[in-house]
Amino acid sequence: MALSCDQKKYLSWFNHLSQEEHSWGMVLAKVWQGLKHFSEKELSDKDIFYLILLIPRLQKKQENLIRDLCRKSYINYWETIVSRAGLFLSKICPQLKVLIRKLEGKSEDQLYPYLTRVFQNIVIQCNNDMIAELRKDKYAYDDNYMSSSPKDEYHPLKNNTINDIIHNKENQEGANKLYNEIQNEWSLSKRNLLCEYYETVNGIKTDRLKEESKNNIYKHHQRLRETFNELLQRYSKREIITFFKLYMTELCQNTPSSPTYLYNKSTKRGTL
């Protein structure tokens, strides 16, 4: 279930909470109050604010991991909370009628521990889904990175455009480091393969690897994708995207074309 929430409005509300309004019992009560009437009317801003306040407090260890994954992948942590709040609602909605009947007439001493367990189980599921998504996003290479006209967004939690990415100083420094690594440490064969793959993805006519069978090219491409998955352990996605945008043309101009993966004797600039 998609939710939207203005972070500035939330922070303004949060900063004016009293100690009692910020207490665990009050947060639980407010969330439950909103949920009980969710089938009859939409959640108010305050209902959503209390749900967003609840999410990070239920599983600290998972929350720290999500923060760390967001930091490493340059993902907006706030958006993960809003996303998980929407996911929480979608998971709890089918249970609401049963919960309301079960908790009717319960005292606070009975209500709060039960609600805590129910909410915690759901938040754990939401966190697991988010962690899996963040890990997949961090370590999964996508051909769109090398596209000459890539999509502006690479993840639903990211809001930066391509221009934002390639003009970021840190991304440029990482891209330059990757360029130097490939230029100085990769063999001519591997650089030629990278250029062939880049030209193929972007619909550029290429004579590179034209004497290789389709099966061999497929295997070479597969190994190249594995190489970039390994690079994602050391470089961020944005640094890799910036590398393709800023350095690939120069790299391929400096890499002589070979019709086979292994350079033949007639290839200029020597053999491997």
C-alpha positions, 0 to 999 in steps of 0.5 A: 500500500503506497503512502506519502508523507512530507518529512518536514511536516513530520519533523515539525510535528515530532519536535513538538511532542511532549514526553508523554506523547512520545512514550511507547504506550501513547505511540501504541495507543495512537497507532491502534486508534487509527487502525481501528477506524481504518476501514471506515476512513482514511488515516489522518496525517497524525495517524501516519506520523505515529505509524512512522514513529512506531516503525523504527522503534520495534527492531533496533538491530534490523533498523541499524542494518537498514540505515547502513545499507541506505548509507552505502547505497546512497538511498534516502533512509526516510523513504524506507520508513514511509515505504515500510509504513505502507507495507505494514498497513497492507499486511495488517489490514487482513487481520484487523477485524479479528484483532478488534474483536480479540482486543475489545474490552482489554485493559491497557496492561493486556492491550499493550503487550499483545499489540507490541507482539503483533506489531513487532511480527509485522514490522520484522516481515516489512524489514526483511522485505526491505533488507532483501530489496536493499541488498539486491539493489546494492549488489545486482548489476544492470545493463541500464547502467551503461546505457547512453540514455539510462532511466533517471531512477534506478530504485524506487527509493532514489530520487536523483536524476542522471545529471545529479548523479554524474555531477556529484563530486564523490561519484566523479572521483569514484568513476575516475578511480574505476577508469584508471583501474580498468585502463591500467589493470584490465587486459586488452581482451577484457577492455575490448569485450567491455567496449563490445558490450557497451556498443551492443547495449547502446545500439552502436555498430561494432566490429568487436568480437564479430568472429566469435560465436553467439554462444561464446559472446553470451558466456563472455558477457555473463563473466563481465556481468559477474565482474561488475557484480564484484566491483559493486562491492567496492564502488557504488552504483552511482560511481559505476553509472558515472564511469559509463557516462563520462569515461566509456567513449574515451576508454573505447577510443583507446582500446583497439578493436579485435574481432576475437576475444584473444587478440590476433597477431595483426592487431595493433598495439601488441598481443596479450 
